[in-house]
Amino acid sequence: MASAFTHALVAYTIGKIPPKPKQFFKLIALGIFCAAIPDADVLTFKLGFEYGHVLGHRGFFHSLVFSFILAVVVTRIFYYKTNWWSKASWLLIAYFFICAASHGLLDAMTTGGKGVAFFAPFDNTRYFMPEAWRVIKVSPMSISRFFSEWGWKVIKSEAYWIGIPCLIILSITSMVKFILRK
């Protein structure tokens, strides 16, 4: 898996692209939540589910179906005053969906694990990106192992493959917004 830091950075970057909404912090915090929560599926190990089970790690909770359900639920709970059929509601759902779905995409770009069940619960087949795109060092599942030489390699890999592109996108977005203000 990619680390929680990288999932948060991607959600933040995606949230900075459109014009700044009134409740920017709330939007970004919920986007980060949506991007990070799929890894809560590691708790299913404690419930006896094996890695390859549909409810195991990188299973249903990393799927596109879960991403959509999560996006709808987060929008309905935290933006309940927004008209369900309005453009604003569907833009919120789209943002939260992209944040949640980015989690599986990043995990499919890692060098380890058993792939991501993008189409669960309909198909539990685990997928990776093509070999040339599997460039992110897989993050350890435990916090203690993250603060080790392995964790340092993960941070360097994520900084290079995700951090730099995010910084470029954020810089371009800021420049465009600055130019459009004039």
C-alpha positions as CSV (number, residue, x, y, z in Angstrom):
1,M,0.0,0.0,0.0
2,A,1.0,3.6,-0.4
3,S,1.3,5.4,2.9
4,A,-1.5,7.5,4.5
5,F,0.7,10.6,3.9
6,T,0.6,10.0,0.1
7,H,-3.2,9.3,0.1
8,A,-3.7,12.6,2.0
9,L,-1.5,14.6,-0.3
10,V,-3.3,13.3,-3.4
11,A,-6.7,14.3,-1.9
12,Y,-5.4,17.7,-0.9
13,T,-4.0,18.2,-4.4
14,I,-7.3,17.2,-6.1
15,G,-9.2,19.5,-3.7
16,K,-7.0,22.5,-4.7
17,I,-7.7,22.3,-8.4
18,P,-11.2,23.9,-8.5
19,P,-11.9,27.3,-7.2
20,K,-11.7,27.5,-3.4
21,P,-15.1,26.7,-1.8
22,K,-16.5,28.5,1.3
23,Q,-15.7,25.6,3.7
24,F,-12.4,24.6,2.2
25,F,-11.0,23.0,5.3
26,K,-14.1,20.8,5.7
27,L,-13.9,19.7,2.1
28,I,-10.2,18.8,2.2
29,A,-10.5,17.1,5.6
30,L,-13.3,14.9,4.2
31,G,-11.4,14.3,1.0
32,I,-8.4,13.1,3.0
33,F,-10.7,10.9,5.1
34,C,-12.1,9.3,1.9
35,A,-8.6,8.8,0.5
36,A,-7.3,7.2,3.7
37,I,-10.2,5.1,5.0
38,P,-9.9,2.1,2.6
39,D,-6.9,1.0,4.6
40,A,-9.1,0.5,7.6
41,D,-9.7,-2.9,6.0
42,V,-6.5,-4.2,7.7
43,L,-8.9,-4.5,10.7
44,T,-10.6,-7.4,8.9
45,F,-7.5,-9.5,9.6
46,K,-8.5,-9.4,13.3
47,L,-11.9,-10.7,12.3
48,G,-10.4,-13.7,10.6
49,F,-10.6,-12.6,6.9
50,E,-7.6,-13.5,4.9
51,Y,-5.9,-11.1,2.5
52,G,-7.5,-12.5,-0.6
53,H,-11.0,-12.5,0.8
54,V,-13.4,-10.0,-0.7
55,L,-13.4,-8.2,2.7
56,G,-9.6,-8.7,3.1
57,H,-7.0,-6.0,2.5
58,R,-7.3,-4.3,-0.9
59,G,-10.6,-6.0,-1.4
60,F,-14.1,-4.4,-1.3
61,F,-13.0,-1.3,0.7
62,H,-10.5,-0.5,-2.2
63,S,-13.2,-1.0,-4.9
64,L,-14.9,1.5,-7.1
65,V,-18.3,0.5,-5.7
66,F,-17.1,1.3,-2.1
67,S,-15.6,4.6,-3.4
68,F,-19.0,5.6,-4.8
69,I,-21.0,4.5,-1.7
70,L,-18.5,6.3,0.6
71,A,-18.8,9.5,-1.6
72,V,-22.6,9.5,-1.5
73,V,-22.7,8.8,2.3
74,V,-20.1,11.5,3.1
75,T,-21.9,14.0,0.9
76,R,-25.3,13.2,2.4
77,I,-24.0,13.4,6.0
78,F,-21.8,16.4,5.9
79,Y,-23.6,18.4,3.2
80,Y,-27.2,17.5,4.0
81,K,-28.4,21.0,3.3
82,T,-27.2,20.7,-0.3
83,N,-30.0,19.7,-2.7
84,W,-29.5,16.1,-3.8
85,W,-30.0,16.8,-7.5
86,S,-28.0,20.0,-7.6
87,K,-24.7,20.4,-9.5
88,A,-23.0,21.2,-6.2
89,S,-24.1,17.9,-4.7
90,W,-22.8,15.9,-7.6
91,L,-19.5,17.8,-7.7
92,L,-19.0,16.9,-4.0
93,I,-19.8,13.3,-4.7
94,A,-17.4,13.3,-7.7
95,Y,-14.6,14.8,-5.5
96,F,-15.1,12.3,-2.7
97,F,-15.3,9.5,-5.2
98,I,-12.1,10.5,-6.9
99,C,-10.3,10.8,-3.5
100,A,-11.5,7.3,-2.4
101,A,-10.8,5.7,-5.8
102,S,-7.3,7.3,-5.9
103,H,-6.4,5.0,-2.9
104,G,-6.8,1.9,-4.9
105,L,-5.1,3.4,-7.9
106,L,-2.0,4.3,-5.8
107,D,-2.0,0.9,-4.2
108,A,-2.1,-0.7,-7.7
109,M,1.1,1.3,-8.5
110,T,3.1,-0.3,-5.6
111,T,5.7,-2.9,-5.8
112,G,4.0,-5.3,-3.4
113,G,0.9,-6.9,-2.2
114,K,-1.6,-9.0,-4.1
115,G,-3.3,-6.3,-6.2
116,V,-6.5,-4.3,-5.8
117,A,-10.1,-5.7,-6.3
118,F,-11.3,-2.7,-8.2
119,F,-14.6,-4.4,-9.2
120,A,-15.5,-6.0,-5.9
121,P,-18.0,-7.2,-4.8
122,F,-18.9,-8.3,-8.4
123,D,-15.4,-9.6,-9.2
124,N,-12.7,-10.2,-6.5
125,T,-9.8,-10.4,-9.1
126,R,-6.9,-8.4,-7.9
127,Y,-5.2,-6.0,-10.3
128,F,-2.0,-4.0,-10.5
129,M,-1.1,-1.3,-12.9
130,P,1.2,-2.4,-15.8
131,E,4.7,-3.2,-14.6
132,A,6.2,0.1,-15.9
133,W,3.7,1.9,-13.6
134,R,4.4,-0.1,-10.5
135,V,7.0,2.3,-9.2
136,I,5.9,3.1,-5.6
137,K,7.7,1.1,-2.9
138,V,5.0,-0.8,-0.9
139,S,4.6,0.6,2.6
140,P,4.8,-1.6,5.6
141,M,1.4,-2.4,7.3
142,S,2.7,-1.7,10.8
143,I,3.6,1.7,12.2
144,S,6.7,0.3,13.9
145,R,8.0,-1.0,10.6
146,F,7.2,2.3,8.9
147,F,9.8,4.0,11.1
148,S,12.7,1.9,9.8
149,E,15.0,1.7,6.7
150,W,12.0,0.2,4.8
151,G,9.8,3.2,5.7
152,W,12.5,5.6,4.7
153,K,12.7,3.9,1.2
154,V,8.9,4.2,1.0
155,I,9.0,7.9,1.8
156,K,11.7,8.6,-0.8
157,S,9.8,6.6,-3.4
158,E,6.5,8.4,-2.7
159,A,8.2,11.8,-2.6
160,Y,9.6,11.2,-6.1
161,W,6.6,9.5,-7.8
162,I,3.7,11.3,-6.1
163,G,5.0,14.2,-4.1
164,I,6.8,16.0,-7.0
165,P,3.9,15.6,-9.4
166,C,1.5,16.9,-6.7
167,L,3.8,19.9,-6.1
168,I,3.9,20.6,-9.8
169,I,0.1,20.4,-10.1
170,L,-0.3,22.6,-7.0
171,S,2.1,25.2,-8.5
172,I,0.4,25.3,-11.9
173,T,-3.0,25.6,-10.2
174,S,-1.8,28.5,-8.0
175,M,-0.3,30.3,-11.0
176,V,-3.4,29.9,-13.1
177,K,-5.7,31.1,-10.3
178,F,-3.4,34.1,-9.8
179,I,-3.4,35.0,-13.5
180,L,-7.2,34.6,-13.7
181,R,-7.6,37.0,-10.7
182,K,-6.1,39.9,-12.7
